[in-house]
Amino acid sequence: MSISMKGLETVTKNLEDFSALIQKRIASAVQRAGESAAGKAREKAPTNSAGESGSSSISLKNSISAKLELSGGRLTSVVRASAPHAQYVEFGTGFPIGHAIYTTVQRRGVNKQGQPYKPYTIKGWIYPLTSAGGKVTFRVTQGMAPRPFMRPAMIAGREILEKKLRNIRK
């Protein structure tokens, strides 16, 4: 019994071409999903409001970009908002506890007259602060509520990518 190797080079070449084609289609799908997510983030990003006061020279919407990156054999579409205030808009400046929190604050130390500070009440947000030693304390601020624009865009981008990958053979 003998095995013929005739045509093996053609089969190998066809498999390599097919593999390259699939890789290109995957890269295209990842890139399009990232660009779509960036577009959704731009749509949802607030402007000229509590999320963007105009004090920053960088517009939140204009700072959102998508870039295709290959690292460690993984192809990723990275969507970034490079405006310095992007994280404060996305996550807010504190975590809400109920609808309105009134917190009694006792400042440590003494005032200029040498008397201890009196407790006072403020309305605002409370957020945890972890020190380098792992000790958790809480701070209260009258900051702004979270206004997510990147997370919803990421979820939409993931759904688009899944749909495109399912249809990759077409």
N, C-alpha and C positions, 0 to 999 in steps of 0.2 A: 504494500500500500504506500503510495507516495502522495504528498501534499503539494499542490501547485502554489507557488508564491506570485503567480502572475496576477497583476491587478492590485496587489497589496499596497503599492506606493500610491495608487489612485485613491484607494479607500482611506489611507492615512491622511492624504492631502485634503480630501473631502471632510474628514472629521476635524482637522485643524481649522479649515475654513468655517465650518459650522460653529466650532467653539469660539472663534473670533467674532462671528456674527452675533452669537448669544451675548458675549461680553459687551459688545457695542450697544446692544439693545438694553441690557441691564444698566449700563452707565447712562444711557439716554433717559431711561425711566427714572433713575435716582436723581438725575439733574433736573428733569422736568418737575418731579415731585417737590424738590427743594425750592425751585423757582416759584412754584404754585404756593407753597407754604409762605415764602417771603412776601408774595403778593397779598395773601390773606392777612399776614401780620401788618402790612402797610395799611390795609383797609381798616383793621381794628384798632390801630395805634391812635390814641387821642391826640388832638392838636389844640393849641390855644385854650387850654382849660387847666384843671388841676394837674393834669398829666404833663402839660408843656406850657410853662409860663412865659416863655420868650426870653428868659434870662440866659438860657444856654444858647450858644452860637450854632449848635448842631441840631437840626430838626430830627425828631424821633423817626418819622416816616422815612426821611431820606437816608437815615443811617442803617436801615435794614437791607441786608444783602444775603445772597446765597452763593456758596462756593462749593465746588466738587473737590473732595480731598481723598487721596489714597494713602492709607497708613496701615502698615502691618498686614497687607493683603486685603484690607477692608475698604470698600468704596463707600463714602459717606457724603451726603449733602449737608453742609453746615450752614444754618441760617443764623445770622448774628444781627443784633442791634447795637451799634457801636456808640450811640449817644451816651454820655456819662450818666444821664438820669434814667436810662431805660430800665434798670433793675428796680428803681424806686416806683416807677409807674407800674411795672409788672407785678411786683410783690407788695407794694404799698410801703408805708413807713412804720408799720406796726400791725399787730393782729387784733381784730375786733373781738371784744368780749361782750356779747349782748349787743343791743342797739346803741346804747349810750352808757359809757362807763364813767362813773364818778369815783375818783380815787383820792383818798386822803394821803397826803405826802408829808412825811416828817423829815425835814432837812437836818443833817447832823451838824454839830458845831454851834458856834455862837455868833450873834450879829455884832455890829460895830459897838454897841452899847455893852457887850459882854453877856447878854442874855441869850438863853437857848432859843432857837428858831421855833415859832409856833407852827403847829400843823395847819395845812391848808388843803382845800379840795380843788381838784381840777377835773375837767371832762376831757377825755381823749382816748387814745389807743394804748394798749399795753403789749410789750414785746419782751421775750427773754434775751438775756445777754450772758454769754458764757465766757468766763475768763480763761486764761491760758492754763490755769490749774484745774479747770473743769467745774468750778463753782458757778452755779446759775443764779443770777439776780434778774430782777425785772425792772424795766424802765417804762415810764409813761410819757407819751408824746401826743401832741394834738396834730398828728400827721394825717396823711391822706390814705384812703382805703385803696386796696389793690385794684388795678384796672388791667387785668390780663389781656395781652394781645399776642404774645408769642406761644403760650401753651395751647390755646385753641387752634392757632395756625399749625402747630406741630401735629396735633391730632388729625386735622384735615389733610395735611401732607402725608401722614402715614396711611390714611385711607386711600389716597390717590395712588401712592406707591404700590400698595397691595393690589389694587385694581390693575395697574399697568403691568405688574409682574405676572398676574394671572393670565394676561393676554399677550405675553411676550412671544409666543410661538406664531402669532397671527401676522 
